[in-house]
Amino acid sequence: MTRIKICGVTSLADALACAEAGADLLGFNFYARSPRCVTPEAARSMADGLRAALGERCPLLVGVFVNALPDEIARVMAAAGLDAAQLSGDEPPQTLRALNGRAIKALRPRDLAEAGQQTARYAPHAPADDRLPSLLLDAYHPALYGGTGEAASVEVALAVKARVPRLMLAGGLAPENVGERVRALRPWGVDVASGVEDGAPGVKDPARVRAFVAAVRAADEEDV
């Protein structure tokens, strides 16, 4: 089945609703300029609440960072009780190596040539853990690190997918289009934030979360 990551979670109630709907991974954003930014203390409270309520059914918990140093990332991960880090900035491969296989690199290539260059640079440092994506592909924006609401081209997505075992697709996904993208690209996973919100950033709409998961699962069944 296509793995589902719901990112930018800001409350325990939303986190539990996403988990119960079928999310495999949940993302907590630590980028100060993001409207979905949370503190390590808030993330820890959500992580503890999720694990207490769900036990082994708890999704993997991922911290989203932008251009933070490895020591700071490791400190926040420990404080918040996270399973992995997602690096969504301009981090060098050395940052992934320093995090000992617990870091996912998000790519935002401008074109097919850059997609090949970035994949070659970061794929050798991808997590070995098959519960985590090898790489995450988002849409390029000159001023924003993700959250653009735009999608990477099919050509770019297929090129990256061909070079890694587990590609997670992000960018512009919503209940209305995720099924089509899954059918067209068959990614290992999909990542959504604003597409399951209906109001303030970081406040998830349970109905849209359920609709997103249902659309992914329906597309999965078509491939059986």
C-alpha positions as CSV (number, residue, x, y, z in Angstrom):
1,M,0.0,0.0,0.0
2,T,1.0,3.6,-0.6
3,R,2.3,5.1,2.6
4,I,0.6,8.3,3.8
5,K,2.4,11.1,5.6
6,I,0.3,14.0,7.1
7,C,2.5,16.9,7.8
8,G,2.2,20.1,9.8
9,V,0.2,18.6,12.7
10,T,-0.2,21.0,15.6
11,S,-2.5,19.4,18.1
12,L,-2.9,16.0,19.7
13,A,-6.6,15.8,18.7
14,D,-5.6,16.3,15.0
15,A,-2.7,13.8,15.4
16,L,-5.0,11.2,16.8
17,A,-7.6,11.8,14.1
18,C,-4.9,11.4,11.4
19,A,-3.6,8.3,12.9
20,E,-7.0,6.7,13.3
21,A,-7.8,7.6,9.7
22,G,-4.8,5.6,8.5
23,A,-1.7,7.8,8.4
24,D,1.6,5.9,8.4
25,L,3.7,8.9,9.3
26,L,3.0,12.3,11.0
27,G,5.1,15.4,10.5
28,F,5.9,18.1,13.1
29,N,7.3,21.3,11.6
30,F,10.2,23.1,13.4
31,Y,10.9,25.7,10.8
32,A,10.3,29.1,12.6
33,R,8.9,30.8,9.5
34,S,6.3,28.1,8.9
35,P,2.7,28.9,10.0
36,R,2.6,25.2,11.2
37,C,5.7,25.5,13.4
38,V,5.6,23.9,16.8
39,T,8.0,23.8,19.8
40,P,9.9,20.7,20.8
41,E,7.8,20.7,24.0
42,A,4.5,20.7,22.1
43,A,5.7,18.0,19.8
44,R,6.8,15.9,22.8
45,S,3.4,16.3,24.3
46,M,1.8,15.1,21.1
47,A,4.2,12.2,20.7
48,D,3.6,11.0,24.3
49,G,-0.1,11.3,23.8
50,L,-0.1,9.3,20.6
51,R,2.1,6.5,21.9
52,A,0.0,6.3,25.1
53,A,-3.2,6.0,23.1
54,L,-2.0,3.9,20.2
55,G,0.9,1.8,21.4
56,E,2.4,-0.1,18.5
57,R,-0.2,1.4,16.1
58,C,1.4,4.8,16.5
59,P,2.6,6.3,13.2
60,L,6.2,7.1,12.7
61,L,6.9,10.7,13.9
62,V,9.0,12.9,11.7
63,G,10.4,16.4,12.5
64,V,10.7,18.8,9.6
65,F,13.7,21.1,9.6
66,V,15.1,23.7,7.3
67,N,18.9,24.4,7.2
68,A,19.4,23.5,10.9
69,L,22.7,22.1,12.0
70,P,23.0,18.4,12.8
71,D,23.5,18.9,16.5
72,E,20.4,21.1,16.7
73,I,18.3,18.6,14.8
74,A,19.5,15.7,17.0
75,R,18.7,17.8,20.1
76,V,15.2,18.5,19.0
77,M,14.6,14.9,17.9
78,A,15.6,13.7,21.3
79,A,13.6,16.3,23.1
80,A,10.4,15.7,21.1
81,G,10.8,11.9,20.9
82,L,10.9,11.6,17.2
83,D,11.7,8.7,14.9
84,A,13.2,10.6,12.0
85,A,14.0,14.0,10.6
86,Q,13.0,15.5,7.2
87,L,15.5,18.0,5.8
88,S,13.6,20.4,3.6
89,G,16.3,23.1,3.1
90,D,19.6,23.2,1.4
91,E,21.4,20.8,3.7
92,P,24.5,19.1,2.4
93,P,24.9,15.3,2.4
94,Q,27.1,15.5,5.5
95,T,24.0,16.5,7.5
96,L,22.3,13.3,6.6
97,R,25.4,11.3,7.4
98,A,25.6,12.9,10.8
99,L,22.1,11.8,11.6
100,N,22.9,8.1,11.2
101,G,20.3,7.0,8.8
102,R,17.4,8.8,10.5
103,A,17.1,11.7,8.0
104,I,15.0,12.0,4.9
105,K,16.1,14.6,2.3
106,A,13.4,16.6,0.5
107,L,14.3,17.5,-3.1
108,R,13.0,20.5,-5.0
109,P,14.6,20.3,-8.4
110,R,13.9,22.9,-11.0
111,D,14.1,20.6,-14.0
112,L,15.0,17.1,-15.1
113,A,18.7,17.7,-15.1
114,E,18.7,19.1,-11.6
115,A,16.5,16.2,-10.4
116,G,19.2,13.8,-11.6
117,Q,22.0,15.8,-9.9
118,Q,20.2,16.0,-6.6
119,T,19.2,12.4,-6.6
120,A,22.7,11.3,-7.3
121,R,24.0,13.6,-4.5
122,Y,21.5,12.5,-1.8
123,A,20.4,8.9,-2.6
124,P,23.5,7.3,-1.2
125,H,22.7,8.7,2.2
126,A,19.0,7.7,2.2
127,P,17.6,5.8,5.2
128,A,18.0,2.0,5.1
129,D,14.8,1.7,7.3
130,D,12.1,0.6,4.8
131,R,9.5,2.3,6.9
132,L,11.0,5.6,5.7
133,P,11.1,7.1,2.2
134,S,14.5,7.1,0.4
135,L,13.8,10.7,-0.8
136,L,10.9,13.1,-0.7
137,L,10.1,15.0,-3.9
138,D,8.5,18.5,-3.7
139,A,7.9,21.2,-6.2
140,Y,10.5,23.9,-6.8
141,H,9.8,27.5,-5.6
142,P,12.5,30.2,-5.6
143,A,11.6,31.5,-2.2
144,L,9.8,28.8,-0.3
145,Y,10.9,25.5,1.2
146,G,7.8,23.4,0.5
147,G,4.2,24.2,1.2
148,T,3.8,25.9,-2.2
149,G,0.7,24.0,-3.2
150,E,2.4,23.2,-6.5
151,A,3.3,19.8,-7.8
152,A,6.5,18.4,-9.4
153,S,6.2,17.4,-13.0
154,V,5.4,13.8,-13.9
155,E,8.6,13.6,-15.9
156,V,10.7,14.7,-12.9
157,A,8.8,12.4,-10.5
158,L,9.3,9.3,-12.7
159,A,13.0,10.1,-13.2
160,V,13.6,10.3,-9.4
161,K,11.4,7.2,-8.7
162,A,13.5,5.2,-11.2
163,R,16.6,5.8,-9.1
164,V,15.5,5.1,-5.6
165,P,13.5,2.3,-4.0
166,R,11.1,4.4,-2.0
167,L,10.0,7.8,-3.3
168,M,7.5,9.9,-1.3
169,L,5.6,12.5,-3.4
170,A,4.6,15.9,-2.0
171,G,3.3,19.2,-3.4
172,G,-0.2,20.2,-4.1
173,L,-1.8,16.9,-3.1
174,A,-5.4,16.9,-1.8
175,P,-8.3,14.4,-1.7
176,E,-9.4,15.7,-5.1
177,N,-6.2,14.8,-7.0
178,V,-4.1,12.3,-4.9
179,G,-5.8,9.3,-6.5
180,E,-4.9,10.4,-10.0
181,R,-1.3,11.1,-8.9
182,V,-0.9,7.7,-7.2
183,R,-2.3,5.9,-10.3
184,A,0.0,7.9,-12.6
185,L,3.2,7.6,-10.6
186,R,2.8,4.7,-8.2
187,P,5.0,6.4,-5.5
188,W,6.1,4.6,-2.4
189,G,4.3,7.3,-0.4
190,V,2.5,10.6,-0.5
191,D,2.8,13.6,1.8
192,V,0.1,16.2,2.5
193,A,-0.3,19.3,4.7
194,S,-2.5,22.1,3.5
195,G,-4.6,19.7,1.3
196,V,-6.3,18.3,4.3
197,E,-6.9,21.6,6.0
198,D,-10.0,23.8,5.7
199,G,-9.2,27.0,7.5
200,A,-6.2,28.0,9.6
201,P,-2.8,26.4,8.7
202,G,-2.0,23.5,10.9
203,V,-5.7,22.7,11.8
204,K,-6.6,19.5,10.0
205,D,-10.1,18.8,8.8
206,P,-11.0,15.2,9.8
207,A,-13.3,14.8,6.9
208,R,-10.6,15.8,4.4
209,V,-8.1,13.6,6.1
210,R,-10.4,10.6,5.8
211,A,-11.2,11.5,2.2
212,F,-7.5,11.8,1.4
213,V,-6.8,8.3,2.8
214,A,-9.8,6.8,1.1
215,A,-8.6,8.2,-2.3
216,V,-5.2,6.7,-1.9
217,R,-6.5,3.4,-0.8
218,A,-9.0,3.3,-3.8
219,A,-6.1,4.0,-6.2
220,D,-4.1,1.2,-4.5
221,E,-6.9,-1.3,-5.1
222,E,-6.9,-0.5,-8.8
223,D,-3.3,-1.7,-8.9
224,V,-4.1,-5.1,-7.3
